[in-house]
Amino acid sequence: MPDDILTLAPPPADQRLAYGTDPNQFGDLRLPKEKEKGRFPIVMNIHGGYWRAKYDLLHAGHLCAALTGKGCATWNLEYRRVGNPGGGWPGTFEDIANGYRFLRQIAKRYNLDPARVVVMGHSAGGQLALCLAGHEPSVKRALSLAGVVNLQRAFDLHLSTDAVVEFLGGKPNEVPDHYHEADPMQLPIPQAKQILIHGLDDVVVPPDFSRNYAEVKKKRIEDVTLVEVRKAGHFEPIDPRSAAWPKIEEAVLRLLR
């Protein structure tokens, strides 16, 4: 499947809300059309793009719209990235954490249930989603789609011309504090159910990233489920038109049950 999902315009969001004062500190909120009893469960989505400013949240609007159609409110987060003032570690992660906490501030106004939140991320967003779960004990459900979940291995492979070095502000051994705080593989995440989904034909982030993560974390007695998808590359997991999409939808709804 082509990666035209990166350029196709998604359905518009219901609200674009600022959670901070920087131009990149905002999110797109989509709300289900049909009113349900009680409050809406929430999917907070963190887009990928190797943490770089040239990639924004627009392409992730498609999967958010699809999940909203299944009864979930979706919060598609933008954040400062490498190339923006304050982007990279720790500014990028501070935005992710503040965007997550902002949900409680708007929960009553938009009929959201802050007790039922899935934090989901694709590619570099998968790293940020699991990193948030490692630092925020209130995160109980985390979903990584083709995630860069091992920063040392990403550096060793020089993925995307050393994107990890740009993000951390140096090589892992040069900025060990940043590395240990940012790498989901290093962070204990005992409280969260974690699902990792990875296409077996992914040549952007090799599928062994998720496979090795799951093996290591299960030995640490963390609740981790790995789903590998045949005939799926890097972008199929975020494309509601793809054959892989039902697995993503199923994982989200399973976490929210």
Phi, psi and chi 1 to 4 in degrees:
 res  aa     phi    psi   chi1   chi2   chi3   chi4
   1 MET       -  135.9  176.2  171.1  -65.8      -
   2 PRO   -69.6  160.5   25.5  -34.2      -      -
   3 ASP   -91.6   33.3   59.0    3.7      -      -
   4 ASP   -66.9  -10.4   62.6  -16.9      -      -
   5 ILE   -58.3  -22.1 -163.1   71.7      -      -
   6 LEU   -74.2  -18.5  -63.0  176.1      -      -
   7 THR  -117.6  -17.5   56.0      -      -      -
   8 LEU   -70.6  135.9  -69.4  172.6      -      -
   9 ALA   -74.3  129.6      -      -      -      -
  10 PRO   -84.0  168.1   32.8  -35.6      -      -
  11 PRO   -58.4  146.3  -20.8   31.5      -      -
  12 PRO   -67.0  153.2   24.2  -33.7      -      -
  13 ALA   -79.1  160.5      -      -      -      -
  14 ASP   -73.8  -39.9  -66.3  -67.9      -      -
  15 GLN  -144.4  140.8  -63.1  -78.6  -17.6      -
  16 ARG  -110.1  117.7  174.6  162.0  -73.3 -172.9
  17 LEU  -120.9  136.2  -56.5  172.6      -      -
  18 ALA   -88.2  130.8      -      -      -      -
  19 TYR  -105.8    0.5   62.6   86.9      -      -
  20 GLY  -157.2 -175.0      -      -      -      -
  21 THR   -95.3  -16.5   58.9      -      -      -
  22 ASP   -72.5  146.0 -172.6  -88.0      -      -
  23 PRO   -57.8  -21.6  -24.4   33.2      -      -
  24 ASN   -95.1    3.5  -68.6  -67.0      -      -
  25 GLN   -99.7   79.2  -67.9  169.0  -24.5      -
  26 PHE  -152.3  170.1   66.6   87.2      -      -
  27 GLY  -145.6  156.1      -      -      -      -
  28 ASP  -100.7  120.9  -76.3  -12.9      -      -
  29 LEU  -102.2  127.8 -178.6   67.8      -      -
  30 ARG  -119.7  136.7  -70.7  176.3  169.7   84.0
  31 LEU  -120.1  141.4  -59.7  169.5      -      -
  32 PRO   -59.7  146.3  -23.6   34.2      -      -
  33 LYS   -76.3  -37.3  -58.2  -56.2  179.2 -171.3
  34 GLU   -88.2  129.6  -65.3 -176.0    7.0      -
  35 LYS   -75.4  131.7  -60.9  -65.4 -176.7 -177.6
  36 GLU  -111.1  162.6  -62.8 -178.3   -4.1      -
  37 LYS   -69.0  136.3  -66.7 -178.7  179.7  178.8
  38 GLY    83.1 -168.2      -      -      -      -
  39 ARG   -98.6  159.1  -65.1 -175.5  -73.6  178.2
  40 PHE   -76.8  134.0  -62.9  124.2      -      -
  41 PRO   -67.2  158.7   26.5  -33.4      -      -
  42 ILE  -123.5  136.9  -51.0  163.8      -      -
  43 VAL  -112.8  114.0  178.3      -      -      -
  44 MET   -93.0  118.0  172.2  173.7  145.4      -
  45 ASN  -106.2  136.9 -178.0   69.4      -      -
  46 ILE  -119.0  114.1  -53.7  167.2      -      -
  47 HIS   -73.5  163.4   71.5   82.4      -      -
  48 GLY   -99.0 -156.5      -      -      -      -
  49 GLY   120.3   24.9      -      -      -      -
  50 TYR    52.6   37.8  -83.1  112.6      -      -
  51 TRP    63.7   15.4  -50.1  -77.4      -      -
  52 ARG   -99.7  148.9  -68.3 -173.8  175.1  120.8
  53 ALA   -66.6  -23.0      -      -      -      -
  54 LYS   -72.9   -9.9   68.0  177.5 -179.1  176.9
  55 TYR  -109.4  128.3  -57.0  103.5      -      -
  56 ASP  -121.0 -169.7   62.5   19.3      -      -
  57 LEU   -80.2   -8.3   84.2  172.0      -      -
  58 LEU   -56.1  -47.9 -174.9   66.3      -      -
  59 HIS   -63.8  -25.2   67.5  -84.2      -      -
  60 ALA   -78.1   -6.3      -      -      -      -
  61 GLY   -63.8  -25.8      -      -      -      -
  62 HIS   -66.6  -49.6  -63.1  -81.1      -      -
  63 LEU   -69.0  -31.8   78.8  155.9      -      -
  64 CYS   -65.0  -43.1  -69.8      -      -      -
  65 ALA   -63.1  -38.7      -      -      -      -
  66 ALA   -64.6  -41.7      -      -      -      -
  67 LEU   -71.7  -32.7  -68.2  171.8      -      -
  68 THR   -63.0  -35.1  -59.9      -      -      -
  69 GLY   -65.5  -15.5      -      -      -      -
  70 LYS   -98.3   11.4  -66.8  -63.2  179.0  177.8
  71 GLY    98.0    7.9      -      -      -      -
  72 CYS  -102.6  135.1  -58.1      -      -      -
  73 ALA   -71.5  140.1      -      -      -      -
  74 THR  -123.1  140.4   57.0      -      -      -
  75 TRP  -123.7   97.3  174.7 -128.2      -      -
  76 ASN   -90.8  109.2 -169.3   21.5      -      -
  77 LEU   -93.4  133.7 -161.4   69.7      -      -
  78 GLU  -101.4  158.8 -166.8   55.7  -80.8      -
  79 TYR  -161.6  161.7   51.4   92.7      -      -
  80 ARG   -68.4  135.1  -69.0  172.6  -65.9  167.8
  81 ARG  -125.1  171.7  -57.5  165.3  -46.1  -79.1
  82 VAL   -59.0  124.0  173.7      -      -      -
  83 GLY   109.3  -21.5      -      -      -      -
  84 ASN   -92.1  148.4  -59.4  133.0      -      -
  85 PRO   -55.6  126.2  -25.6   35.3      -      -
  86 GLY    84.3   -1.0      -      -      -      -
  87 GLY   -78.1  168.5      -      -      -      -
  88 GLY    87.0  180.0      -      -      -      -
  89 TRP   -78.4  133.4 -169.4  -91.1      -      -
  90 PRO   -97.5   -2.1   35.3  -36.0      -      -
  91 GLY   -58.4  -42.8      -      -      -      -
  92 THR   -57.2  -46.6  -69.1      -      -      -
  93 PHE   -69.3  -35.2  179.5   71.4      -      -
  94 GLU   -58.0  -38.8  -69.7  169.7   -3.8      -
  95 ASP   -66.7  -40.7  -72.6   -2.4      -      -
  96 ILE   -60.7  -45.4  -58.0  -56.5      -      -
  97 ALA   -65.1  -42.4      -      -      -      -
  98 ASN   -69.3  -36.5  -72.1  -28.2      -      -
  99 GLY   -64.1  -35.4      -      -      -      -
 100 TYR   -68.5  -45.9  169.0   72.2      -      -
 101 ARG   -66.1  -27.5  -66.0  171.2 -171.7  141.2
 102 PHE   -62.4  -25.0 -177.0   70.9      -      -
 103 LEU   -58.7  -36.5  -72.7  170.6      -      -
 104 ARG   -66.5  -32.2  -71.2 -164.3  172.9  -86.7
 105 GLN   -68.7  -31.7  -61.9  179.8   34.3      -
 106 ILE  -103.5    1.4   62.7  172.6      -      -
 107 ALA   -59.3  -48.0      -      -      -      -
 108 LYS   -66.6  -41.4 -174.6  174.7 -178.7 -179.2
 109 ARG   -62.5  -36.0 -171.5 -170.0  -33.4  164.2
 110 TYR  -112.0   15.3  -66.3  105.1      -      -
 111 ASN    60.4   43.6 -162.1   36.3      -      -
 112 LEU   -98.2  151.7  -51.5  177.9      -      -
 113 ASP  -107.2   97.1 -173.8   -8.0      -      -
 114 PRO   -69.3   -7.0   25.9  -32.8      -      -
 115 ALA   -86.3  -10.9      -      -      -      -
 116 ARG  -124.5   84.9  -75.2 -162.4  -64.1  162.0
 117 VAL  -126.0  130.0 -179.0      -      -      -
 118 VAL  -103.1  125.7  171.3      -      -      -
 119 VAL   -97.7  117.3  176.8      -      -      -
 120 MET  -125.2  141.9  176.4  174.9   70.8      -
 121 GLY  -148.0  149.6      -      -      -      -
 122 HIS  -110.7  132.9  172.4 -114.7      -      -
 123 SER    62.5 -119.4 -164.7      -      -      -
 124 ALA   -62.0  -28.3      -      -      -      -
 125 GLY   -65.5  -27.4      -      -      -      -
 126 GLY   -65.8  -40.2      -      -      -      -
 127 GLN   -59.2  -45.3  173.5  -92.8  -29.1      -
 128 LEU   -67.8  -36.0  -68.1  167.5      -      -
 129 ALA   -64.8  -47.3      -      -      -      -
 130 LEU   -71.4  -32.4  -66.4 -179.3      -      -
 131 CYS   -63.3  -41.2 -173.2      -      -      -
 132 LEU   -60.7  -43.1 -179.5   66.9      -      -
 133 ALA   -62.5  -30.5      -      -      -      -
 134 GLY   -74.5  -21.3      -      -      -      -
 135 HIS  -108.6  -20.1  -72.0  -83.8      -      -
 136 GLU  -115.5  103.3  -72.9  -79.3  -13.5      -
 137 PRO   -61.3  -19.9  -22.6   33.4      -      -
 138 SER   -76.2  -11.5   63.8      -      -      -
 139 VAL   -77.7  114.3  174.6      -      -      -
 140 LYS  -107.3  -12.3  -54.7  -62.7 -175.7 -175.4
 141 ARG  -140.6  122.4  -52.8  165.3 -172.6   86.4
 142 ALA  -135.2  138.0      -      -      -      -
 143 LEU  -131.9  121.9  176.2   56.6      -      -
 144 SER  -109.4  126.1  168.3      -      -      -
 145 LEU  -109.1  110.8  -53.2  177.3      -      -
 146 ALA    51.8   45.3      -      -      -      -
 147 GLY   -76.8  147.5      -      -      -      -
 148 VAL   -85.6   74.5 -171.5      -      -      -
 149 VAL   -95.8    7.5  -64.8      -      -      -
 150 ASN  -139.0   99.6 -175.6  -28.1      -      -
 151 LEU   -71.1  -32.6  -63.5 -173.8      -      -
 152 GLN   -63.8  -44.1 -179.8   64.2   55.6      -
 153 ARG   -67.6  -38.1  178.1  152.6  172.8   72.6
 154 ALA   -60.9  -37.9      -      -      -      -
 155 PHE   -68.9  -44.4  168.7   71.6      -      -
 156 ASP   -59.0  -34.9  -68.4  -19.0      -      -
 157 LEU   -88.6   -3.8  -65.1  177.6      -      -
 158 HIS    54.4   42.1  -55.6  -71.0      -      -
 159 LEU   -59.6  135.8  -68.0 -171.6      -      -
 160 SER    48.3   51.6 -168.5      -      -      -
 161 THR    48.9   57.7   58.9      -      -      -
 162 ASP    60.2   46.5  -74.9  -30.7      -      -
 163 ALA   -60.2  -32.9      -      -      -      -
 164 VAL   -62.0  -38.6  165.9      -      -      -
 165 VAL   -64.3  -42.2  177.0      -      -      -
 166 GLU   -62.7  -43.1  -64.2  178.0    7.2      -
 167 PHE   -66.5  -46.9  173.7   57.5      -      -
 168 LEU   -79.7  -20.6  -66.2  178.3      -      -
 169 GLY    87.3   19.0      -      -      -      -
 170 GLY   161.6  172.8      -      -      -      -
 171 LYS   -67.4  153.2  -60.7  175.5 -177.8  178.7
 172 PRO   -50.7  -39.1  -29.6   36.6      -      -
 173 ASN   -78.7  -13.0   63.9  -13.6      -      -
 174 GLU   -88.6  -27.2  -65.9  172.4  -18.6      -
 175 VAL  -128.8   64.9  -73.1      -      -      -
 176 PRO   -60.9  -33.1   20.9  -32.7      -      -
 177 ASP   -64.5  -46.5  -70.4  -14.6      -      -
 178 HIS   -60.6  -45.2  -71.8 -171.0      -      -
 179 TYR   -60.1  -49.0  164.2   59.1      -      -
 180 HIS   -69.7  -29.0  -71.8  -70.6      -      -
 181 GLU   -78.2  -26.7  -68.7  172.0   -6.3      -
 182 ALA   -99.2  -20.7      -      -      -      -
 183 ASP   -87.7  115.1 -171.8    8.1      -      -
 184 PRO   -58.4  -29.4  -22.8   33.0      -      -
 185 MET   -63.5  -28.2 -171.9   70.9   90.1      -
 186 GLN   -88.4  -18.1  -51.3  -61.2  -43.7      -
 187 LEU   -91.7  131.1  -66.3  168.9      -      -
 188 PRO   -72.1  133.5   23.2  -29.9      -      -
 189 ILE  -131.8   68.3  -49.6  176.5      -      -
 190 PRO   -76.9  -20.0   29.7  -35.8      -      -
 191 GLN   -94.0  -12.7   84.4  -71.2   -6.0      -
 192 ALA  -108.4  139.3      -      -      -      -
 193 LYS   -74.1  126.4  -69.6 -176.8  178.4  -66.8
 194 GLN  -119.2  129.8  -55.5  168.6   59.4      -
 195 ILE  -120.4  129.8  -61.4  179.4      -      -
 196 LEU  -116.1  125.8  -73.1   82.7      -      -
 197 ILE  -118.2  131.2  -58.5  179.4      -      -
 198 HIS  -145.8  132.3 -140.6  119.6      -      -
 199 GLY   -75.5  137.2      -      -      -      -
 200 LEU   -74.8  -12.4  -70.7  176.0      -      -
 201 ASP  -103.4   18.1  -66.8  -19.9      -      -
 202 ASP   -72.5  119.1 -166.7  -26.8      -      -
 203 VAL  -107.9    0.4  -64.4      -      -      -
 204 VAL   -89.7  -49.8  178.6      -      -      -
 205 VAL  -125.0  106.7  179.9      -      -      -
 206 PRO   -55.9  145.1  -26.1   35.0      -      -
 207 PRO   -62.9  -18.6   16.0  -27.7      -      -
 208 ASP   -69.5  -14.1   65.2    8.8      -      -
 209 PHE   -58.4  -52.7  -88.0   69.2      -      -
 210 SER   -71.0  -37.6  -67.3      -      -      -
 211 ARG   -63.5  -47.1 -171.8  179.4  -55.0  136.3
 212 ASN   -68.1  -38.0  -66.7  -17.5      -      -
 213 TYR   -58.3  -48.2  178.6   95.0      -      -
 214 ALA   -61.7  -40.8      -      -      -      -
 215 GLU   -62.7  -45.9  -69.0  173.3   -3.4      -
 216 VAL   -66.2  -45.5  168.9      -      -      -
 217 LYS   -71.4  -32.4  -70.5  -53.8 -168.2   93.3
 218 LYS   -64.2  -35.4  -75.2  179.0 -179.9  178.7
 219 LYS   -66.3  -24.2  -69.2  177.0 -178.5  177.2
 220 ARG   -90.5   10.6  -62.3  177.6 -171.3  168.6
 221 ILE    64.0   38.9  -38.7  -61.1      -      -
 222 GLU   -95.2  153.9  -67.0 -173.7   17.5      -
 223 ASP   -86.9   91.4 -172.8  -13.6      -      -
 224 VAL  -126.2  130.5 -180.0      -      -      -
 225 THR  -119.0  130.7  -60.5      -      -      -
 226 LEU  -106.5  130.5  172.9   65.9      -      -
 227 VAL  -122.3  114.7  178.9      -      -      -
 228 GLU  -103.0  135.1  -64.8 -176.1  -38.3      -
 229 VAL  -114.7  119.7 -173.5      -      -      -
 230 ARG   -70.6  148.6  -65.3 -177.1 -178.8  -83.4
 231 LYS    56.8   35.8  -61.9 -178.6 -179.9  179.0
 232 ALA  -129.4  134.1      -      -      -      -
 233 GLY   -98.2 -145.7      -      -      -      -
 234 HIS   -80.0  -31.3 -167.7   60.6      -      -
 235 PHE  -101.7  -15.5  -64.0  105.5      -      -
 236 GLU   -55.1  -38.7  -81.1   83.2   -8.4      -
 237 PRO   -63.5  -16.8  -27.0   37.2      -      -
 238 ILE  -109.2   10.9   62.4  169.8      -      -
 239 ASP  -111.4  108.3 -168.4  -22.0      -      -
 240 PRO   -63.1  -11.0  -23.6   34.8      -      -
 241 ARG   -85.0  -11.2  -55.4  166.5  -58.8  174.5
 242 SER   -83.3  160.8   76.5      -      -      -
 243 ALA   -68.1  -19.6      -      -      -      -
 244 ALA   -79.3  -20.8      -      -      -      -
 245 TRP   -57.0  -41.6  177.5 -107.5      -      -
 246 PRO   -54.7  -30.3  -28.4   37.7      -      -
 247 LYS   -69.9  -34.7  -66.0 -174.2 -179.2  -64.4
 248 ILE   -70.5  -46.3  -74.9   74.7      -      -
 249 GLU   -58.5  -45.7 -172.9  178.0  -74.3      -
 250 GLU   -60.9  -41.4  177.6 -171.1    2.5      -
 251 ALA   -64.7  -42.6      -      -      -      -
 252 VAL   -61.5  -49.7  169.8      -      -      -
 253 LEU   -67.2  -32.8  -61.8  178.4      -      -
 254 ARG   -64.5  -42.6 -173.5 -165.4  -34.8  166.1
 255 LEU   -64.8  -32.4  -74.9  169.0      -      -
 256 LEU   -85.1  -13.3  -72.7  171.2      -      -
 257 ARG   -69.5      -  -82.3 -163.0  -68.3  -92.4
